[in-house]
Amino acid sequence: MVPTGAVEPVPVPILSVRHRTTYRYRQPVAFGEHRIMFRPRDSYDQRLISATLDITPTPFSLRWLHDVFGNCVAVATFQGRASALTFDCAITLDHTPELAPLFPIAPHAAHYPFGYGADDMPDLSRSIERQHSDPKNEVDAWARSFVPAAGRIGTQDLLAEMTRHVRANFAYLARSEKGVQDPITTLRLKRGSCRDFAVLMIEAVRALGMAARYATHLVAMRDGAIVAQGTPAEVLTAERVEAVFGLPCVVVPDPETGTPLIVPRRRAA
């Protein structure tokens, strides 16, 4: 029996994923430290059944740790040289999609500006602290340009307007370089990759005094309506990215993190 108003989970087969990456070199080389992030986290709709990691050549040491976001990370070090390096990861998980819980905005935070309670600040302070230098307050000024002169605006409206502005005025730029672009550079050039836009948004929101961090649950919206929500793999499909953002693309697993990597398709000349 399903209680009135509840959503019955839809059963799906147990999922198995194998991810194999091989690096080949013209001559034997020495390897530095490698960090492998392929083991998913358990959540309310996902249970990890098994996970294996095989590395060739066998690493000198292999240790596991959790980063500050709770991700499980394997750290491998090597001795000697080799002309190839292979990472073979396999996972099996029980994934039961269900209606994700809704988290309405607290009444006191429905409009900006608002403040956090004293009990919340110890947990939120690191997510409010700016991580990138802004000596001329350029990111700060950009963020505050979305706040009306009257100084009061719906919090969701404020955030939506910022994302719409990025979509309308910034150009996507595929970058193969490791790491993220400084948010000031992204703001000045008005172009960057998805991760560059994410860092700019996080820094801008923090400049307004809000707590912000990367999330593992995404909500895709179009014209003010939610069209999908769930994990990145569930939300970021090629069809949905094109429908929501107008970007023809293919979506492949990131070779380092296993998260969805959006690769724009070349437009016809």
N, C-alpha and C positions, 0 to 999 in steps of 0.2 A: 504494500500500500504506500502511496505517495501522498504526504500531507497536502492539503489544499494550498495552492499558491507556490508549492515547491516545484523545482525543475528536476525531472528524472535524468540522471546522467546517461549518456549514450555509450554503451559498451563498445570498445574498439580492441583490435588484436594487440597483443604485447608487441612493442616495437624493438627492433634490434638495428643498431647503426654501427657500421665499421668505417673508420676514417684512417686512410693510409697515406702518408706523405714520405717521399724519398727525395733526398738531395744527392746529386751526383757531381763529381769533380774530375777534372782532367788528370789530376795527380793527387796523391794522398795529402790530406790537410789535417791540422789539429782543430779540435772543436772547443768552443767556449761553453759556458753554462747555458743550458736550455731550460725554458719554463714551458710546461705543457698544461693547457687548460682545456680539457675535454670532458671531464667528469661532471655531469649535471647535478644540480641540487635537488633534493626532495622538496616537494611543495604539496599544497592541499589537493592538487589534481595529478600529481606525478610521484611515482615511487621507483627508485632505482633498485633493480634486481641484481645486476652484476656489472662490473667494469674491469677491463683488463688493459694493460699497457705493455707492449713489447717494443724494445728499442734495439736496433742493430747498427753498429757494434754495441755490445753490452756496456752500459755506462759504468764508470768507476764507482759512482755513488748515485743513489736515487732516493730522494726524501720527499715527503708529502707535507704540505702546510695549508692553512687557510689564510687568505688575504683579508684585508680589513672589510671587504664586502661579503665575506662568507664563502667565496669561491674556493674550491679545492684545486690546488696547484701542485703539480709534480715538478721537482727541480732536479735536473740530471747534469752530472759533470763527467768528463771523459779524460782518459789518458791515452797516449799514443796517437797514431794517425790512421786515416782510412780514406778511401776514394768515394765512399757512399755513406749516407746516414739515413736510417729509416725509422719512422715512428708509426706504429700500428696500434690504433686504439679501437676498442670494441665495447659497446654498452648495450645493455638490455634493460628496458624500463616498462613499467605499467603506467600508461598515460590515459586518464579518463577525463575527457573534456566535460566541463560543466559550466553553468552560468557563473562567471566570476563574481565575487562579492563586490557590491558597490560601496564606495567610500565617499559619502557626501561631504562637501566642505563644511567645516564647523561654522555655526552661525556667526561667531565673532570674526571669522576670517572671510566671510562672504564678500566683503568689500575691502579694497586697499585704500589707505594703509591700515594695518592691523598689527597687533603684537602677540608674542608667544608668552604663555604662562611661565612663571618661575620654575615650576616643576619640569617643564619640557626643555628648558634651555641647556642643561648639562648634556642632554642627548642630541640636541640640534645644533649646538655651537659650531661643531666642525663642518656641518653642512651649510652654515651661513658664512663661515670665514672664506674670504676671497683667496683663490689659489694662484692667481696670475697678477703680476704688477700692472697697475694702471696709473702711471705717474701724472698724466694730464687729464685724468678722469674722463677719458673718451668713452669707455664702456658704460660708466656711470651716467654720463650725459645722454647716451643713446637710450639706455633703459628708462630714464626719467622723461624722455620725450614722449613716451606713451601714456604718461600720467597727465590727465587734464589739469588745466589751471586751477579748477576748483579743488583739486587734490583728492578727489574721491571717485573710485571706479570699481565696478564689479571685478573681483579677483580673476574669475574665469575669463571675463571679457578682456582684461589686461593681457593675460597670457596668450589668449587666442590672437589678439591683434599683433603681438610681437612675432608670433610664428607666421602669420599671414604676411607681415612685412618682409620677413626673411625670404619667404617663397617668392614674393613679387619682385624683390629688388636685389637678391643675391643669386649668383650663378654657381651651379654645381661644378666642381673641379675634381676629377679623379686623381688621387695622389697615392703613389706607392711607397712614399717615405714612411718610416716608422714614427709613431707618435702623433701628436696633434699640433696644429698650427696655433700660434699665439692668438688669443681672441682679438687683440688690437689689430693684428695683421689681417685677420678675417674681416673685421669691420672696415678697415681702410680699403682693402682690395674688393670687398663685396663679392668674394668668391671663396670656395673651400669645399672640402669633402663633408660627408654626413657627420663624421665625428668632430670636425671643426665647428660646424653649426651647433652641435650639441654643447660643446664647451662654451661657445659664445653665449648661448641661451642660459646655461647654468651660471656663468659669471654675471650676466645681466640681472638675473633674478636675485642672486645674492647681493648685488649692488643695491637692490631695493629692500634689503633686509629680510628676504625670504630664505627659507632653507631649501636647498636643491641638491640632488645627486642623481647619478645614473640609476635607472630602474630596470627590473627584470619583467615588469608587467607593463605592456604598452596599450595605449588607447589611440586608435586612428579615427580622425574626425574629418568630415567634409560638410561644408555649409552649416556648421554648428551642430551637426548630428553625428553621433557615434556610429561608425560603420563596422568596427571590429575592435576587439580587445582580447588580450591574452599574452602569451609569451612572444618574444621576438620572432621565433620560427613560425608561430601561428599567424601573426599579424602581417609580417613582412614577406608576402608573396609577390611575385612579379605582377600578377594581375591587379592586386590591390594597390601596389605602389603606383602603377599607371593610372588606375581609376581615381585615387585620392590626390596624387601629386602631378599627374600628367607626364610622368617620366617613363618612357619605354625602357625596360631593363631586363636583366636576368639576375636572379638571386642565387648565390652559391655560398657554401660554408667558408667562413674565414679560416685560412690555413693555420692560424695561431690560436684563435679563441673558439672556433667552431660556431660562432654566432653568425647570423645572416649578413652577407656582404652584398651590397647592391652595386651592380655594374651596369651603367647606362649603355643602351644599344646605340650604335651609330645611326644618326638620322640620314635618310635618303637625301642625296644632293639635289 
